Amino acid sequence: MAVLAIYSCDKESMPGQATPGQAFELELGESAFFNKGDFKIFFSQMLGDNRCPTSVECMRAGEAKVKVL
């Protein structure tokens, strides 16, 4: 869920560049790169999603399970 949103003033940064220790978001099938491409994660599969819908008040938020490569 959500869109990968990474902003940087570094002209050498590549699309999908992520910073360790900072939050980022990936859509299914997208990748994020760390250390200028030395390390990559790929959002491969949604294994389960029982999160509370945004229009409903739930006792707990729920959880999502994903597979990353």
Secondary structure, 3 states (H helix, E strand, C coil): CCCCCCCCCCCCCCCCECCCCCCCCCCCCCEEEEHHHCEEEEEEEEEEECCCCCCCCCCCCCCEEEEEC
